[in-house]
């Protein structure tokens, strides 16, 4: 299946559904025709296997290219061969306080499994660079929502003027009101903050192969009133980096839960190679 993510709408559903999710580096898949003008939005893939997630995204990019001004996903057409990472950064993110105990325990067990497989893992308590990244992404949700509010004024303003405004959802009306209350200087500051955060994160590439965290705070919420909390996945959207959700964890009631891997800008193939190397550690007891 294909999806788009500006906050978390590829990876979070993948976690809930027990499948692989892939959000490419920003600009990785051409969004032409989708009426999607958000600067940190990406088209991506939900698939039954890691190899299928790569192949679908890569083949689309090979044919349609990336967004305007972007080359798009690059690398082999077939899934990159497994390459177990050497060093991984363990992130809690702002989502940690919202995760339930079962999900936290599942992530800590995954950390132990990766470490027992020979992967060196650092976190905010053991590495200053990781701590700096945690601090930088702490406000990812607020920054992203404000950027989206400004960028989403159109077509929402057109919808509001061309049709009965009351027919817009409450959420859309709130976003429109927020966007219309902002000005260019505020938007400029938000973009500057996003670039600052991206720079802090990019510095990790000198010493780490990727980052790991949860994809969601728990299992899929019951009912249709809410699509779940995106706190764990919004950092990847703000950063614009490739991200993968692997269905290797379980949450409450033995429901699916994703392990999220975050790579570095335009190094999607490297992230898939590392993911394949890590996946073998969860497929063996």
TORKOL-4160 file (C-alpha; in steps of 0.2 Angstrom, whole numbers, padded with zeros to 4 digits, m for minus):
285
<pt num="1" X="0000" Y="0000" Z="0000"/>
<pt num="2" X="0005" Y="0018" Z="m0003"/>
<pt num="3" X="0003" Y="0032" Z="0010"/>
<pt num="4" X="0009" Y="0050" Z="0014"/>
<pt num="5" X="0017" Y="0056" Z="0030"/>
<pt num="6" X="0018" Y="0074" Z="0036"/>
<pt num="7" X="0017" Y="0069" Z="0054"/>
<pt num="8" X="0016" Y="0051" Z="0056"/>
<pt num="9" X="0003" Y="0043" Z="0044"/>
<pt num="10" X="0014" Y="0030" Z="0036"/>
<pt num="11" X="0024" Y="0023" Z="0051"/>
<pt num="12" X="0011" Y="0024" Z="0064"/>
<pt num="13" X="m0002" Y="0013" Z="0054"/>
<pt num="14" X="0012" Y="0001" Z="0049"/>
<pt num="15" X="0015" Y="m0001" Z="0068"/>
<pt num="16" X="m0003" Y="m0004" Z="0072"/>
<pt num="17" X="m0005" Y="m0016" Z="0057"/>
<pt num="18" X="0010" Y="m0027" Z="0060"/>
<pt num="19" X="0018" Y="m0023" Z="0043"/>
<pt num="20" X="0034" Y="m0014" Z="0037"/>
<pt num="21" X="0032" Y="0005" Z="0034"/>
<pt num="22" X="0045" Y="0016" Z="0024"/>
<pt num="23" X="0045" Y="0035" Z="0024"/>
<pt num="24" X="0059" Y="0040" Z="0012"/>
<pt num="25" X="0070" Y="0055" Z="0014"/>
<pt num="26" X="0060" Y="0071" Z="0010"/>
<pt num="27" X="0058" Y="0072" Z="m0008"/>
<pt num="28" X="0061" Y="0054" Z="m0011"/>
<pt num="29" X="0045" Y="0050" Z="m0021"/>
<pt num="30" X="0037" Y="0062" Z="m0033"/>
<pt num="31" X="0020" Y="0069" Z="m0025"/>
<pt num="32" X="0014" Y="0078" Z="m0041"/>
<pt num="33" X="m0005" Y="0077" Z="m0043"/>
<pt num="34" X="m0007" Y="0073" Z="m0024"/>
<pt num="35" X="m0012" Y="0091" Z="m0019"/>
<pt num="36" X="0001" Y="0090" Z="m0006"/>
<pt num="37" X="0011" Y="0106" Z="m0003"/>
<pt num="38" X="0018" Y="0102" Z="0014"/>
<pt num="39" X="0037" Y="0104" Z="0014"/>
<pt num="40" X="0041" Y="0090" Z="0026"/>
<pt num="41" X="0028" Y="0078" Z="0018"/>
<pt num="42" X="0033" Y="0062" Z="0010"/>
<pt num="43" X="0025" Y="0048" Z="0000"/>
<pt num="44" X="0030" Y="0031" Z="0006"/>
<pt num="45" X="0026" Y="0012" Z="0007"/>
<pt num="46" X="0017" Y="m0001" Z="0018"/>
<pt num="47" X="0022" Y="m0018" Z="0014"/>
<pt num="48" X="0023" Y="m0036" Z="0020"/>
<pt num="49" X="0042" Y="m0038" Z="0019"/>
<pt num="50" X="0057" Y="m0026" Z="0021"/>
<pt num="51" X="0062" Y="m0031" Z="0003"/>
<pt num="52" X="0045" Y="m0026" Z="m0004"/>
<pt num="53" X="0045" Y="m0009" Z="0005"/>
<pt num="54" X="0061" Y="m0005" Z="m0003"/>
<pt num="55" X="0057" Y="m0012" Z="m0021"/>
<pt num="56" X="0040" Y="m0003" Z="m0022"/>
<pt num="57" X="0048" Y="0014" Z="m0016"/>
<pt num="58" X="0063" Y="0012" Z="m0027"/>
<pt num="59" X="0054" Y="0007" Z="m0043"/>
<pt num="60" X="0041" Y="0021" Z="m0041"/>
<pt num="61" X="0056" Y="0034" Z="m0039"/>
<pt num="62" X="0065" Y="0026" Z="m0054"/>
<pt num="63" X="0050" Y="0030" Z="m0065"/>
<pt num="64" X="0042" Y="0046" Z="m0057"/>
<pt num="65" X="0058" Y="0053" Z="m0049"/>
<pt num="66" X="0058" Y="0063" Z="m0033"/>
<pt num="67" X="0049" Y="0079" Z="m0029"/>
<pt num="68" X="0053" Y="0094" Z="m0040"/>
<pt num="69" X="0071" Y="0098" Z="m0036"/>
<pt num="70" X="0075" Y="0081" Z="m0029"/>
<pt num="71" X="0083" Y="0066" Z="m0037"/>
<pt num="72" X="0073" Y="0054" Z="m0027"/>
<pt num="73" X="0076" Y="0037" Z="m0019"/>
<pt num="74" X="0093" Y="0031" Z="m0026"/>
<pt num="75" X="0102" Y="0014" Z="m0025"/>
<pt num="76" X="0099" Y="m0003" Z="m0031"/>
<pt num="77" X="0082" Y="m0008" Z="m0038"/>
<pt num="78" X="0083" Y="m0024" Z="m0028"/>
<pt num="79" X="0084" Y="m0023" Z="m0009"/>
<pt num="80" X="0101" Y="m0019" Z="m0003"/>
<pt num="81" X="0111" Y="m0034" Z="0005"/>
<pt num="82" X="0110" Y="m0035" Z="0024"/>
<pt num="83" X="0124" Y="m0025" Z="0033"/>
<pt num="84" X="0122" Y="m0026" Z="0052"/>
<pt num="85" X="0126" Y="m0009" Z="0059"/>
<pt num="86" X="0141" Y="m0006" Z="0070"/>
<pt num="87" X="0134" Y="0008" Z="0082"/>
<pt num="88" X="0116" Y="0013" Z="0085"/>
<pt num="89" X="0109" Y="0028" Z="0095"/>
<pt num="90" X="0095" Y="0024" Z="0106"/>
<pt num="91" X="0082" Y="0038" Z="0107"/>
<pt num="92" X="0067" Y="0040" Z="0119"/>
<pt num="93" X="0060" Y="0056" Z="0111"/>
<pt num="94" X="0045" Y="0065" Z="0118"/>
<pt num="95" X="0035" Y="0050" Z="0116"/>
<pt num="96" X="0043" Y="0040" Z="0130"/>
<pt num="97" X="0032" Y="0048" Z="0143"/>
<pt num="98" X="0017" Y="0043" Z="0133"/>
<pt num="99" X="0022" Y="0025" Z="0130"/>
<pt num="100" X="0014" Y="0012" Z="0141"/>
<pt num="101" X="0024" Y="0000" Z="0151"/>
<pt num="102" X="0022" Y="m0015" Z="0139"/>
<pt num="103" X="0029" Y="m0005" Z="0125"/>
<pt num="104" X="0043" Y="0002" Z="0135"/>
<pt num="105" X="0048" Y="m0016" Z="0140"/>
<pt num="106" X="0047" Y="m0022" Z="0122"/>
<pt num="107" X="0059" Y="m0008" Z="0117"/>
<pt num="108" X="0071" Y="m0012" Z="0131"/>
<pt num="109" X="0071" Y="m0030" Z="0126"/>
<pt num="110" X="0074" Y="m0026" Z="0108"/>
<pt num="111" X="0089" Y="m0015" Z="0114"/>
<pt num="112" X="0096" Y="m0030" Z="0124"/>
<pt num="113" X="0094" Y="m0041" Z="0109"/>
<pt num="114" X="0103" Y="m0029" Z="0097"/>
<pt num="115" X="0117" Y="m0027" Z="0110"/>
<pt num="116" X="0119" Y="m0046" Z="0112"/>
<pt num="117" X="0120" Y="m0047" Z="0093"/>
<pt num="118" X="0136" Y="m0036" Z="0094"/>
<pt num="119" X="0129" Y="m0019" Z="0091"/>
<pt num="120" X="0136" Y="m0005" Z="0101"/>
<pt num="121" X="0121" Y="0006" Z="0108"/>
<pt num="122" X="0122" Y="0023" Z="0116"/>
<pt num="123" X="0109" Y="0034" Z="0123"/>
<pt num="124" X="0107" Y="0051" Z="0130"/>
<pt num="125" X="0115" Y="0046" Z="0147"/>
<pt num="126" X="0130" Y="0039" Z="0139"/>
<pt num="127" X="0134" Y="0050" Z="0124"/>
<pt num="128" X="0133" Y="0069" Z="0123"/>
<pt num="129" X="0129" Y="0069" Z="0104"/>
<pt num="130" X="0113" Y="0058" Z="0108"/>
<pt num="131" X="0108" Y="0069" Z="0122"/>
<pt num="132" X="0110" Y="0084" Z="0110"/>
<pt num="133" X="0098" Y="0076" Z="0098"/>
<pt num="134" X="0085" Y="0072" Z="0111"/>
<pt num="135" X="0085" Y="0090" Z="0116"/>
<pt num="136" X="0084" Y="0096" Z="0098"/>
<pt num="137" X="0069" Y="0085" Z="0094"/>
<pt num="138" X="0060" Y="0088" Z="0110"/>
<pt num="139" X="0048" Y="0101" Z="0102"/>
<pt num="140" X="0046" Y="0092" Z="0086"/>
<pt num="141" X="0027" Y="0091" Z="0087"/>
<pt num="142" X="0025" Y="0109" Z="0090"/>
<pt num="143" X="0037" Y="0115" Z="0077"/>
<pt num="144" X="0029" Y="0103" Z="0064"/>
<pt num="145" X="0011" Y="0107" Z="0068"/>
<pt num="146" X="0015" Y="0126" Z="0066"/>
<pt num="147" X="0024" Y="0124" Z="0050"/>
<pt num="148" X="0010" Y="0114" Z="0043"/>
<pt num="149" X="m0003" Y="0126" Z="0049"/>
<pt num="150" X="0005" Y="0140" Z="0039"/>
<pt num="151" X="0008" Y="0129" Z="0024"/>
<pt num="152" X="m0009" Y="0122" Z="0025"/>
<pt num="153" X="m0018" Y="0139" Z="0023"/>
<pt num="154" X="m0021" Y="0134" Z="0005"/>
<pt num="155" X="m0031" Y="0125" Z="0000"/>
<pt num="156" X="m0041" Y="0127" Z="0016"/>
<pt num="157" X="m0044" Y="0145" Z="0013"/>
<pt num="158" X="m0051" Y="0141" Z="m0004"/>
<pt num="159" X="m0062" Y="0127" Z="0004"/>
<pt num="160" X="m0069" Y="0139" Z="0017"/>
<pt num="161" X="m0073" Y="0152" Z="0004"/>
<pt num="162" X="m0080" Y="0141" Z="m0010"/>
<pt num="163" X="m0091" Y="0130" Z="0001"/>
<pt num="164" X="m0100" Y="0131" Z="0018"/>
<pt num="165" X="m0086" Y="0133" Z="0031"/>
<pt num="166" X="m0096" Y="0123" Z="0043"/>
<pt num="167" X="m0093" Y="0108" Z="0032"/>
<pt num="168" X="m0075" Y="0108" Z="0036"/>
<pt num="169" X="m0070" Y="0097" Z="0050"/>
<pt num="170" X="m0067" Y="0104" Z="0067"/>
<pt num="171" X="m0048" Y="0100" Z="0065"/>
<pt num="172" X="m0047" Y="0108" Z="0048"/>
<pt num="173" X="m0056" Y="0124" Z="0055"/>
<pt num="174" X="m0043" Y="0124" Z="0070"/>
<pt num="175" X="m0028" Y="0122" Z="0058"/>
<pt num="176" X="m0035" Y="0136" Z="0047"/>
<pt num="177" X="m0038" Y="0148" Z="0061"/>
<pt num="178" X="m0020" Y="0144" Z="0067"/>
<pt num="179" X="m0012" Y="0147" Z="0050"/>
<pt num="180" X="m0021" Y="0163" Z="0047"/>
<pt num="181" X="m0016" Y="0170" Z="0064"/>
<pt num="182" X="0003" Y="0168" Z="0059"/>
<pt num="183" X="0014" Y="0179" Z="0049"/>
<pt num="184" X="0030" Y="0177" Z="0038"/>
<pt num="185" X="0042" Y="0181" Z="0052"/>
<pt num="186" X="0035" Y="0167" Z="0063"/>
<pt num="187" X="0036" Y="0155" Z="0048"/>
<pt num="188" X="0054" Y="0160" Z="0044"/>
<pt num="189" X="0059" Y="0157" Z="0063"/>
<pt num="190" X="0051" Y="0140" Z="0062"/>
<pt num="191" X="0060" Y="0135" Z="0046"/>
<pt num="192" X="0076" Y="0141" Z="0054"/>
<pt num="193" X="0073" Y="0130" Z="0069"/>
<pt num="194" X="0070" Y="0115" Z="0058"/>
<pt num="195" X="0086" Y="0118" Z="0050"/>
<pt num="196" X="0095" Y="0119" Z="0066"/>
<pt num="197" X="0087" Y="0103" Z="0072"/>
<pt num="198" X="0092" Y="0094" Z="0056"/>
<pt num="199" X="0110" Y="0100" Z="0058"/>
<pt num="200" X="0111" Y="0093" Z="0076"/>
<pt num="201" X="0104" Y="0077" Z="0070"/>
<pt num="202" X="0115" Y="0076" Z="0055"/>
<pt num="203" X="0131" Y="0077" Z="0066"/>
<pt num="204" X="0126" Y="0059" Z="0072"/>
<pt num="205" X="0131" Y="0052" Z="0055"/>
<pt num="206" X="0150" Y="0054" Z="0060"/>
<pt num="207" X="0148" Y="0041" Z="0074"/>
<pt num="208" X="0132" Y="0032" Z="0072"/>
<pt num="209" X="0124" Y="0021" Z="0058"/>
<pt num="210" X="0106" Y="0024" Z="0063"/>
<pt num="211" X="0094" Y="0028" Z="0077"/>
<pt num="212" X="0081" Y="0016" Z="0085"/>
<pt num="213" X="0066" Y="0020" Z="0095"/>
<pt num="214" X="0047" Y="0015" Z="0096"/>
<pt num="215" X="0035" Y="0018" Z="0082"/>
<pt num="216" X="0020" Y="0021" Z="0093"/>
<pt num="217" X="0017" Y="0022" Z="0112"/>
<pt num="218" X="0007" Y="0006" Z="0111"/>
<pt num="219" X="m0005" Y="m0004" Z="0101"/>
<pt num="220" X="m0018" Y="0003" Z="0090"/>
<pt num="221" X="m0032" Y="0013" Z="0099"/>
<pt num="222" X="m0049" Y="0005" Z="0100"/>
<pt num="223" X="m0063" Y="0012" Z="0090"/>
<pt num="224" X="m0063" Y="0025" Z="0076"/>
<pt num="225" X="m0062" Y="0041" Z="0086"/>
<pt num="226" X="m0043" Y="0043" Z="0086"/>
<pt num="227" X="m0029" Y="0037" Z="0075"/>
<pt num="228" X="m0016" Y="0037" Z="0089"/>
<pt num="229" X="m0002" Y="0047" Z="0096"/>
<pt num="230" X="0012" Y="0051" Z="0083"/>
<pt num="231" X="0025" Y="0058" Z="0096"/>
<pt num="232" X="0037" Y="0044" Z="0091"/>
<pt num="233" X="0037" Y="0047" Z="0072"/>
<pt num="234" X="0035" Y="0066" Z="0071"/>
<pt num="235" X="0054" Y="0068" Z="0073"/>
<pt num="236" X="0058" Y="0059" Z="0057"/>
<pt num="237" X="0046" Y="0070" Z="0048"/>
<pt num="238" X="0053" Y="0086" Z="0055"/>
<pt num="239" X="0071" Y="0079" Z="0051"/>
<pt num="240" X="0066" Y="0074" Z="0033"/>
<pt num="241" X="0077" Y="0058" Z="0035"/>
<pt num="242" X="0072" Y="0040" Z="0030"/>
<pt num="243" X="0063" Y="0030" Z="0043"/>
<pt num="244" X="0057" Y="0012" Z="0044"/>
<pt num="245" X="0045" Y="0003" Z="0055"/>
<pt num="246" X="0049" Y="m0015" Z="0058"/>
<pt num="247" X="0035" Y="m0026" Z="0065"/>
<pt num="248" X="0046" Y="m0035" Z="0077"/>
<pt num="249" X="0039" Y="m0030" Z="0094"/>
<pt num="250" X="0022" Y="m0033" Z="0103"/>
<pt num="251" X="0012" Y="m0022" Z="0114"/>
<pt num="252" X="m0002" Y="m0024" Z="0126"/>
<pt num="253" X="m0014" Y="m0039" Z="0123"/>
<pt num="254" X="0000" Y="m0046" Z="0111"/>
<pt num="255" X="m0004" Y="m0033" Z="0098"/>
<pt num="256" X="0008" Y="m0027" Z="0085"/>
<pt num="257" X="0021" Y="m0014" Z="0089"/>
<pt num="258" X="0034" Y="m0007" Z="0077"/>
<pt num="259" X="0053" Y="m0004" Z="0080"/>
<pt num="260" X="0057" Y="0012" Z="0072"/>
<pt num="261" X="0074" Y="0015" Z="0063"/>
<pt num="262" X="0079" Y="0032" Z="0058"/>
<pt num="263" X="0093" Y="0035" Z="0045"/>
<pt num="264" X="0102" Y="0050" Z="0037"/>
<pt num="265" X="0096" Y="0061" Z="0023"/>
<pt num="266" X="0097" Y="0053" Z="0006"/>
<pt num="267" X="0105" Y="0037" Z="0013"/>
<pt num="268" X="0090" Y="0027" Z="0012"/>
<pt num="269" X="0098" Y="0012" Z="0004"/>
<pt num="270" X="0111" Y="0011" Z="0019"/>
<pt num="271" X="0096" Y="0012" Z="0031"/>
<pt num="272" X="0088" Y="m0003" Z="0022"/>
<pt num="273" X="0104" Y="m0013" Z="0023"/>
<pt num="274" X="0106" Y="m0010" Z="0041"/>
<pt num="275" X="0088" Y="m0014" Z="0044"/>
<pt num="276" X="0090" Y="m0031" Z="0035"/>
<pt num="277" X="0105" Y="m0034" Z="0046"/>
<pt num="278" X="0096" Y="m0030" Z="0062"/>
<pt num="279" X="0080" Y="m0040" Z="0056"/>
<pt num="280" X="0090" Y="m0056" Z="0057"/>
<pt num="281" X="0093" Y="m0054" Z="0075"/>
<pt num="282" X="0074" Y="m0054" Z="0078"/>
<pt num="283" X="0071" Y="m0069" Z="0067"/>
<pt num="284" X="0082" Y="m0080" Z="0077"/>
<pt num="285" X="0079" Y="m0086" Z="0095"/>
